[in-house]
Amino acid sequence: MRPKLFILALTTGLCAVCIGCASTGPPLPPSLELPKPPNDLRATRRGDRVSLVWTVPSQTTDRQSVRYLGPARICRGVGVPLTQCEPPVGEAPKLQADILTLQAKGKKVPQEYVDLLPSALMKANPLAMATYAVEVYNRDHHGGGISNQVRVPLAPTYSPPTDLEAQPTADGILLTWVGAAESYDVPKISHRYRVYRREADSPKEVLAGDVPVEDAGAVRYVDQSFEWGKTYLYRVLVVTIVSTGFQPCPATAPAGADCMGAIEIEGDDTPPIKVFANDVFPPAVPAGLQAVFSGPGQSPFIDLIWAPSVQQDLAGYNIYRHELGAAPVKINTELAKTPAYRDTTITPGKQYFYAVTSVDALGNESTKSEEASEQVPQ
């Protein structure tokens, strides 16, 4: 081999060796396997239960894939931000091994924990906020720090009402219950009963009513926003309203009112009660019936007018007529849609007596109104 070619080959080989040495670098230290703190912790409160949800970490603090997970500590403080999780108020159990398999496939895995607020803590801090965070451990019970922090109000809530009953009436579905016996007289805090309703074959629920909480005892509420002929499920709870701004939420505020600076906490609700809205109730009896004869210069007739009914399911009116000593007879072939009727089947020299009834969409008919009479001239 020529000397120049030999030197070139030797130089190229040395460079390759050097490049390979540079790409290796010093060995990396072993991972501490500390799970990265969650950053999506969420909290909701119902009664004395605070439900916490977060995503299980899939990476460690040094950006490695999590291989080993331990339990998660639940941190709770009052009024101030948390700096550490000491002492924890609970511990979510260690997750199963298949969780790591799901994470390896890129799926987010949620974890949940329910914290029970002590009654003494709520009564001692009715206007304060509880701060929550979680810290996820590795299998050696070491963590990488606490998660993002969330806050929930500590205002005490009432127990659910008792003896909830429901029955259809002519005015609507009558709900009765016995109010809560507790009484927390705290400034800026008010309480209301909240009534929810849903159809028996539907999961969709609507707010049916809102009633101020006054003295403990029997409470009545009539729901008029339903449809007859359907089966409903009702439940009732007490909502606690904490006014946090300059304008408190008044006790007379309607359902869904936008009270400035107010936080609402729903308490536990009653077991649902089922009721069939069977409309067997006749509408209200028409009032103010008047009869007036008209005849000169035209075919004679008697005009009837009365006060209109305000019932939502009104279908129309029936008109009854009789002569002195005879039984009333319905003279209309179709329901009168307006509170007026013209009787053209009259005979000169006779006196007629009239009464009207209201009929609803299901055919329920009211009793007859007070009579009005008119004499037809000869």
Steps between C-alpha positions, in 0.01 A plus 500: 500500500620845422608706805244779429209255469606322819511828697154603366346169599654515848373859553146410391491204741620709793233765429232238495617363833509850651150585373367179648662584835348851502144375433501276805577763761501443875244248635167644622405459868214256573149650509355566844162388361323803653158545331450844350241696707153512334398838360129437436359436848127586518268512801121506544308504825162343587389508861802411714672310215772651282563298181855535366601387149842515333694330221751235609855615409652322202845659535751547778651831604805419283278440194517123506200274457345403832563134576400468863217681677407507864202662676406869483489722808207741541597843630253745659550841657275785612520851364865506382688338209671168568878474497524132588276205571551465873304350653288338228126458564468185293661269251370372167589132457773374268377447146503166326784401264284519186483877547859522378402298191231754416744786550748332267229516233464876551175489697437732792398316815291688760514435873239604756477552873213618721591700811246529782507845658483485881193676642715683756725636225203642304331654804826662613574645153162568333628779274844352427623294206670161515806459277573159348797344323628146439847349499557176309754255644729251336520146637750616765253758633693796360326777305601772260298776666138611528262559211317815400277629780122533496260658749149418627285688754471366854149633576287237681215349302163374625387139509245408233129549575298200616156355424489621138158434344348593164144492373316652203245771577290732289764772542801277416725242666491570874831421673526489877797427725632560850774762510848464643534536876846664487540874528827680418452870557812629324520842329535481120360144493144413397323175416233395250314183415562391143255271318615291203272309261552252217278273296511139613638376167754779449831587673455871421423698814360851535474747787134496599503747787688699761358568849653710780595307814313647791410324823532123521177312444254417224568660160265511198585571137279470190674423171304636203762464225441130423283321242195296593500130414869442576684329786759708684771456761560782748784561747560787744819631660621807687743730322731720708573844352813681617518867406861593432453842340352832603149404393365195689260256340153583643286225647223589253720460191329283234642171378814549292540865599842649426592619848825695480783342695305193614621140531243219508551163672235233455435267791394136490161441344196294592434161344305559176124471516289392202161647406268453202353833389150369440268784407157414638432855613243716323592856411364799687132590468441796264384820667323821403251352252269757335219456243382783274217487241530673162226502240359820355595532134668161482451134574458467878779344710631496853869577556681335790828625642702400809842545659777305322669206672875532560579126522778388268335172395159653423346351184179706490150547640162327491173699505185369667145639464159421644156650535327547831437162662696301234838324520808674355611387152839561333439717193851524350623226262868593541687652791488879502862618479431850632292618799205600281210324326205612282176303535285543185259211571258704711122541487309828560326524832719247684744546786829311487741408776869446417809352669852425369775253595875483437658194336873417509715318243429161660125549496457583868199729533427747777168539671253748349535869563235711663207546267414810300154542344350710223141558379428493124230755411188400307 
